[in-house]
Amino acid sequence: MELLLPYLGVLIVIICLEGLLAADNAVVLALMVSHLPEKQRKKALFYGLVGAMVLRFGSLFIISFLVNVWQVQALGAIYLLIMSIKNLYTWLRMKKNNHSQQQEEVIEEATQKEFWWTVFKVECADLVFAIDSILAAVALGVTLPETDWGHIGGLNTGHFLVVFIGGLIGVLLMRFAANIFVDLLHKRPNLEGAAYLIVGWVGVKLLVMVLSHEDIAWLPEGFAHSALWQIIFYGILLAIAVIGWFSSSKNPA
């Protein structure tokens, strides 16, 4: 009982943290699979879920390495920004011509090559997202009292388990949110444009993390995790979502 209460408290905090991070991560995943028919979309998210569990488990072992790999975050930021600009341009062009990009793309069953390429992209996105959430979770986990259960990787077993369990629940939240968001994209068309803006904004978030890294230091170290930046980031993210929602006429499912 002496260890149960602090561990349970940190687990709840990690789950809440993962839930907040899942909101913007789910937007990216929803857009990655939105071109697939519903049956294949759910399969892609399921395979991504299994892969995400493996990635998060493995990432905990090499967390000391991931802490210093700002290049990974930089590549993720560049990818998300390019994806956002490219797809936003295409969406605006299709809207101007009174067509829906999704309606044109979600017609036939995707080939095996297209399906597994989508799964691969989902896994890559999972790896990028895992870096942010795991580092934050580990920072919380290591503050707990150590158990006498030995070590897994470079962490005390108790710390490892609380971070891993919290991370798995976060992945489940992300997948659940992604399915809901795909359905909303079909019902409210303007949310698609808002989603691409959010993807770009998530790319900016990763870019801020890179620029505040100790090896770059273009921004003050720790700014990416400061309360001020979190308020700015989630405030703008919420504003984009609200504008996309209320500017969109509701279509039948």
C-alpha positions as CSV (number, residue, x, y, z in Angstrom):
1,M,0.0,0.0,0.0
2,E,2.9,2.3,0.7
3,L,4.0,2.1,-2.9
4,L,0.6,1.5,-4.4
5,L,-0.8,5.1,-3.9
6,P,2.1,7.0,-5.4
7,Y,2.3,4.6,-8.3
8,L,-1.4,4.8,-8.9
9,G,-1.3,8.6,-8.7
10,V,1.5,8.9,-11.3
11,L,-0.2,6.3,-13.6
12,I,-3.4,8.5,-13.6
13,V,-1.2,11.6,-14.4
14,I,0.5,9.7,-17.3
15,I,-2.9,8.6,-18.7
16,C,-4.2,12.1,-18.6
17,L,-1.0,13.3,-20.3
18,E,-1.3,10.7,-23.0
19,G,-5.0,11.6,-23.4
20,L,-4.0,15.2,-24.2
21,L,-1.2,14.2,-26.6
22,A,-3.7,11.7,-28.2
23,A,-5.9,14.5,-29.5
24,D,-3.4,16.0,-32.0
25,N,-1.8,12.6,-32.7
26,A,-5.2,11.1,-33.6
27,V,-5.7,13.8,-36.2
28,V,-2.6,12.8,-38.1
29,L,-3.4,9.1,-37.9
30,A,-7.0,9.7,-39.1
31,L,-5.8,11.6,-42.2
32,M,-3.3,8.8,-43.0
33,V,-6.0,6.2,-43.1
34,S,-9.0,8.3,-44.3
35,H,-8.5,7.3,-47.9
36,L,-9.1,3.6,-47.1
37,P,-12.5,1.9,-47.1
38,E,-13.9,1.5,-43.5
39,K,-13.0,-2.2,-43.2
40,Q,-9.4,-1.6,-44.3
41,R,-9.1,1.6,-42.3
42,K,-10.0,-0.3,-39.1
43,K,-7.5,-3.1,-40.0
44,A,-4.8,-0.5,-40.6
45,L,-5.4,1.2,-37.3
46,F,-5.4,-2.3,-35.6
47,Y,-2.1,-3.3,-37.1
48,G,-0.8,0.2,-36.2
49,L,-2.0,-0.4,-32.6
50,V,0.0,-3.7,-32.3
51,G,3.1,-2.0,-33.9
52,A,2.7,1.0,-31.5
53,M,2.8,-1.3,-28.5
54,V,6.0,-2.9,-29.8
55,L,7.5,0.5,-30.6
56,R,6.8,1.9,-27.2
57,F,8.1,-1.1,-25.4
58,G,11.3,-0.9,-27.5
59,S,11.6,2.8,-27.1
60,L,11.7,2.5,-23.3
61,F,14.9,0.4,-23.7
62,I,16.6,3.0,-25.8
63,I,15.1,6.1,-24.1
64,S,18.6,7.4,-23.1
65,F,19.5,7.4,-26.8
66,L,16.2,8.9,-28.0
67,V,16.7,11.9,-25.6
68,N,19.6,13.2,-27.7
69,V,18.2,12.4,-31.1
70,W,16.8,15.7,-32.1
71,Q,17.3,14.8,-35.7
72,V,14.4,12.3,-35.4
73,Q,12.1,15.1,-34.2
74,A,13.4,17.4,-37.0
75,L,12.5,14.8,-39.6
76,G,9.1,14.3,-38.1
77,A,8.5,18.0,-38.1
78,I,9.5,18.4,-41.8
79,Y,7.4,15.4,-42.8
80,L,4.3,16.8,-41.0
81,L,4.7,20.3,-42.4
82,I,5.1,19.0,-46.0
83,M,2.1,16.7,-45.5
84,S,0.0,19.6,-44.2
85,I,0.9,22.1,-47.0
86,K,0.6,19.5,-49.8
87,N,-2.8,18.1,-48.7
88,L,-4.2,21.5,-47.7
89,Y,-3.4,22.8,-51.2
90,T,-5.0,19.8,-52.8
91,W,-8.1,20.1,-50.5
92,L,-8.6,23.8,-51.4
93,R,-8.2,23.1,-55.1
94,M,-10.8,20.2,-54.9
95,K,-13.2,22.4,-52.9
96,K,-12.9,25.2,-55.4
97,N,-14.0,22.7,-58.1
98,N,-16.9,21.6,-55.8
99,H,-15.4,18.1,-55.3
100,S,-14.4,16.3,-52.1
101,Q,-11.0,14.8,-52.0
102,Q,-12.2,12.1,-49.7
103,Q,-15.2,11.2,-51.9
104,E,-13.0,10.8,-54.9
105,E,-10.4,8.7,-53.0
106,V,-12.6,6.4,-50.9
107,I,-14.1,4.4,-53.7
108,E,-12.5,1.1,-54.3
109,E,-10.7,-1.3,-52.0
110,A,-7.0,-0.4,-51.7
111,T,-4.4,-2.8,-53.1
112,Q,-2.3,-4.8,-50.7
113,K,0.7,-2.6,-51.6
114,E,-1.3,0.6,-50.8
115,F,-2.7,-0.9,-47.6
116,W,0.6,-2.0,-46.2
117,W,2.2,1.3,-47.2
118,T,-0.4,3.1,-45.2
119,V,0.3,0.8,-42.2
120,F,4.0,1.6,-42.5
121,K,3.3,5.3,-42.5
122,V,1.1,4.9,-39.4
123,E,4.0,3.0,-37.7
124,C,6.4,5.8,-38.5
125,A,4.0,8.4,-37.1
126,D,3.7,6.2,-33.9
127,L,7.5,6.3,-33.5
128,V,7.6,10.1,-33.8
129,F,4.7,10.5,-31.3
130,A,6.3,7.9,-28.9
131,I,9.4,10.1,-28.4
132,D,7.4,13.0,-27.1
133,S,5.0,11.1,-24.8
134,I,7.5,8.5,-23.5
135,L,10.1,11.2,-22.5
136,A,7.4,13.0,-20.6
137,A,6.1,9.8,-19.0
138,V,9.6,8.6,-18.0
139,A,10.3,12.0,-16.4
140,L,7.3,11.4,-14.2
141,G,8.0,7.7,-13.6
142,V,11.6,8.1,-12.3
143,T,10.3,10.3,-9.5
144,L,8.6,7.3,-7.9
145,P,10.3,5.2,-5.1
146,E,12.2,2.3,-6.6
147,T,10.9,-1.3,-6.2
148,D,13.0,-4.4,-5.4
149,W,11.8,-6.1,-8.7
150,G,15.1,-5.5,-10.5
151,H,15.5,-3.6,-13.8
152,I,14.1,-3.7,-17.3
153,G,16.4,-2.0,-19.7
154,G,17.9,1.0,-17.9
155,L,14.8,1.6,-15.7
156,N,13.7,0.1,-12.4
157,T,11.0,-2.5,-13.1
158,G,8.4,-0.5,-11.2
159,H,9.1,2.6,-13.2
160,F,9.2,0.7,-16.4
161,L,5.8,-0.9,-15.8
162,V,4.0,2.3,-14.8
163,V,5.3,4.2,-17.9
164,F,4.6,1.3,-20.2
165,I,1.0,0.7,-18.9
166,G,0.3,4.4,-19.1
167,G,1.7,4.5,-22.7
168,L,-0.5,1.6,-23.8
169,I,-3.6,3.2,-22.5
170,G,-2.6,6.4,-24.4
171,V,-2.2,4.4,-27.6
172,L,-5.7,2.9,-27.2
173,L,-7.1,6.4,-26.6
174,M,-5.3,7.6,-29.7
175,R,-6.8,4.8,-31.9
176,F,-10.3,5.3,-30.5
177,A,-10.1,9.1,-31.2
178,A,-8.8,8.4,-34.7
179,N,-11.8,6.3,-35.6
180,I,-14.2,9.0,-34.3
181,F,-12.3,11.7,-36.2
182,V,-12.5,9.8,-39.5
183,D,-16.3,9.7,-39.2
184,L,-16.4,13.4,-38.4
185,L,-14.4,14.1,-41.5
186,H,-17.1,12.6,-43.6
187,K,-19.9,14.4,-41.8
188,R,-18.4,17.8,-41.7
189,P,-16.3,18.5,-44.8
190,N,-14.5,21.7,-43.5
191,L,-13.0,19.7,-40.7
192,E,-10.8,18.1,-43.3
193,G,-9.1,21.5,-44.0
194,A,-8.9,22.2,-40.3
195,A,-7.3,18.8,-39.8
196,Y,-4.5,19.6,-42.3
197,L,-3.9,22.9,-40.5
198,I,-3.7,20.9,-37.2
199,V,-1.2,18.5,-38.8
200,G,1.0,21.5,-39.7
201,W,0.6,22.9,-36.2
202,V,1.8,19.6,-34.7
203,G,4.7,19.9,-37.1
204,V,5.4,23.3,-35.6
205,K,5.2,21.7,-32.1
206,L,8.0,19.2,-33.1
207,L,10.0,22.0,-34.6
208,V,9.8,24.0,-31.4
209,M,11.1,20.9,-29.5
210,V,14.0,20.7,-31.9
211,L,14.9,24.5,-31.6
212,S,14.8,24.3,-27.8
213,H,17.0,21.2,-27.7
214,E,20.3,21.8,-25.9
215,D,22.3,21.0,-29.0
216,I,20.4,23.7,-31.0
217,A,19.3,26.2,-28.4
218,W,17.7,28.6,-30.8
219,L,14.9,28.8,-28.2
220,P,15.4,28.7,-24.5
221,E,16.0,25.1,-23.2
222,G,12.8,23.7,-21.7
223,F,10.5,26.2,-23.6
224,A,8.9,23.3,-25.5
225,H,7.6,21.8,-22.2
226,S,6.8,25.2,-20.5
227,A,3.3,26.1,-19.4
228,L,3.3,29.1,-21.7
229,W,4.0,27.1,-24.8
230,Q,1.5,24.4,-23.8
231,I,-1.2,27.1,-23.4
232,I,-0.3,28.6,-26.8
233,F,-0.2,25.2,-28.6
234,Y,-3.5,23.8,-27.3
235,G,-5.2,27.1,-27.5
236,I,-4.5,27.5,-31.2
237,L,-5.2,23.8,-31.8
238,L,-8.6,24.2,-30.1
239,A,-9.4,27.4,-32.1
240,I,-8.6,25.6,-35.4
241,A,-10.9,22.7,-34.5
242,V,-13.8,25.0,-33.4
243,I,-13.6,27.2,-36.5
244,G,-13.5,24.0,-38.7
245,W,-16.5,22.6,-36.9
246,F,-18.7,25.7,-37.0
247,S,-17.8,26.7,-40.5
248,S,-18.8,23.3,-41.9
249,S,-22.3,22.3,-42.9
250,K,-23.3,18.9,-41.6
251,N,-23.6,16.3,-44.3
252,P,-25.3,12.9,-44.0
253,A,-22.9,10.1,-42.8
